[in-house]
Amino acid sequence: MRVLVLFAHPVETSFQAALHSRVVETLTSGGHEVDDCDLYAEGFDPRLTRAERLAYHDLTADRSPVQEYIDRLQAAQALVLVFPVWNFGYPAILKGFFDRVFLPGVAFRMENGKVRPSLGNLKRTAAVVTYGGSRMRAFLLGDAPRKQVTRVLRAQTLGTPQDYLALYDLNRASADKRAAFLQHIQAVMENFK
């Protein structure tokens, strides 16, 4: 399967980077064709420009600033997001990716005023996520990243099977807990189909 891995963390020595490496290595070892998109390393600009916003619903608009990313998304058969939750949301670079790349005609289409999904090419999705705080704190604050992945992304991909793999309370996680989570991620990626 062609898997687009979207990685959003600026520190190459972080635990999130270790998760990213494990995801890519395991998928590659499993025979998948991995398109490893490290948004920071690639210098992705998350800022939606004025011109992009004004032309947002114009399907004939010039999308050349993000066309490479649109092509990569549309060529993928699966999508794996690897990111930390910061301030109870996506890192800005990942939020900007969704704003600039998940466009009308790409991630969804409008039919008679209703949103219809367009990412039928994605047969499987997963998110590998860390939270600094506890699951309860995230729950009490609505856990927006979980909802965005398990509801919005699922709807855009025609209800594909998905995994939301989260390590909560990373700030207090022991080395053993982190190692166990890495092993869990590896086991899920080994069975990614």
Secondary structure as GFF3:
##gff-version 3
##sequence-region A 1 193
A	DSSP	beta_strand	2	7	.	.	.	ID=ss1
A	DSSP	alpha_helix	15	29	.	.	.	ID=ss2
A	DSSP	beta_strand	33	38	.	.	.	ID=ss3
A	DSSP	alpha_helix	50	54	.	.	.	ID=ss4
A	DSSP	alpha_helix	67	75	.	.	.	ID=ss5
A	DSSP	beta_strand	78	85	.	.	.	ID=ss6
A	DSSP	alpha_helix	92	101	.	.	.	ID=ss7
A	DSSP	beta_strand	108	111	.	.	.	ID=ss8
A	DSSP	beta_strand	114	117	.	.	.	ID=ss9
A	DSSP	beta_strand	124	131	.	.	.	ID=ss10
A	DSSP	alpha_helix	135	140	.	.	.	ID=ss11
A	DSSP	alpha_helix	144	147	.	.	.	ID=ss12
A	DSSP	pi_helix	148	153	.	.	.	ID=ss13
A	DSSP	alpha_helix	154	156	.	.	.	ID=ss14
A	DSSP	beta_strand	162	167	.	.	.	ID=ss15
A	DSSP	three_ten_helix	170	172	.	.	.	ID=ss16
A	DSSP	alpha_helix	175	190	.	.	.	ID=ss17
###
